[in-house]
Amino acid sequence: MKKMHQRIRPWLIKKFALPSDVILELPRITIIGQLHVYIENHKGLAVFTDNELKLKTTKGYIQIKGSSFVLKMMLPEEILLEGKISDVKFISN
Amino acid sequence: MKQIQGSYITGYVTVLVEGNMPELFFQDCINNGITVWEIKREAPNACSGNVKLKDIGKIKSLRRGKNYKVSFTRKKGYPFILSRFFRRKEIVIGMALSILLIFFLSNIIWKVEITGVPKDIEEKIDKQLRDYGVHPGAWSFTLDKPGEIQRNLTEDVPELLWVGVHKKGTTFFLEGVEKTIVEEGEVEGPRDLVASKKGVIKNMYVSKGLPKVEINDYVEPGDVLVSGTLNEVEEQGEDEEEINEKEKRILVASEGEIIANTWYETNVTIPLQANYELLTGKHEKKYFIGFGDFHLPIWGFGSPEYEDIHREDTKNSLYFFKWKLPISFIETTLSEKTYNKIERTKEQAIQAGIEQAKQELQLQLGPDAVITSEKVLHESEESGKVKLSLYLTVEEDIAKAQPINQGD
């Protein structure tokens, strides 16, 4: 039953052009140059230091590295990071 | 970003969290609905972030049972500025005093401006106004309404035909119109005296002119009483002769008083019962400051022990600069009054009715007329009222000047 459910979702996205982040509960990451990273649909903060931000998602973690990080805003499922971003990495479980 | 908008107005606090993995404390905050922004790593085991002033209570309760040290490092926003401001007593007192001063000065008459009248009348008005208490330096809320001043002024200064009073801020503007006393439109030159009313001639005092009527003659309005043409000739004969005669005529301005008996019929209605209120003259004054409908007494407490009270309120609004404040100064005069009831018999009612009719007629005819006799023509009683039909005889001057048309 669950397999059926999971198969049907990509099909829905393909056929009806629905936004994939909503249907699959994936994070949506918007990066503006090296300045800002805006992450929606995350599942919580794991690590935050001056040069690293690690967020939980449904399928693992997102790791963002850089320097002089500041969390400009934090809301239940959104985060706005400011600083000098060098890389964004997906770490799966 | 709208979540943190306006936080400067409501106030926000920078929180410093110390302990193992301090960012997780902020995660906890967010899970509990507290918005956090500007999160920074201050040290390996310390994080700082901004939270709204209203969320501080929640943060304190979250801190309980956790291994974090939470301290508030910076306070920003209007609530803190205000509290810092109010901590400085001198400034607050100074500010309050200056507002009070402006408030007082806004309620003082600064200037009385009189326009439109010559200097002497202006002085007269100024003196009268001083009597009413309108002068520079007076409290504007103790004064009468401009309309009332206007009425009193036109009564007390007879030279004034009209005066417009209006108050604009702290200035009283008066605009006067002088009365130009016009000589009564006497007919100049030759004239006759004619009757203005019908009546029977009683007395004649003719100082100039040729009387045309005699005592006990009945005259109709328009009849010539005294002629201004002295050697009037019968208009007969040939045309040429008439012209000659006309040239010889002597025309004078006739003068005289023709007293005649005239009569009037009036109807009056007199109730058999009447209620009226009378002020006994005892009164007390009270002063209030009113905020909308609420009146705060400032002078005159307790109510006088009058049985019936006639209440009169005068309300004057207070101003701050030019703005009317919702505060007003109210002066209440409580006067004792008595209710009186009179019941009259029919006889008394008729007497009262006659008196009333006489007074009305006298008012209408002026003080020179003398009412000589009255007679009740008809009386009827109806639903507590007596209806009278009266016949009044009056002696009055019925002469009226009429210019003689000289035909030129």
Interface residues (C-beta under 8 A of the other chain):
Chain A: G44 L45 V47 F48 T49 D50 F69 V70 L71 K72 M73 M74 L75 P76
Chain B: M1 Q3 I4 M21 E23 L24 F26 Q27 I30 N31 G33 T35 V36 W37 E38 I39 K40 R41 P44 C47 G49
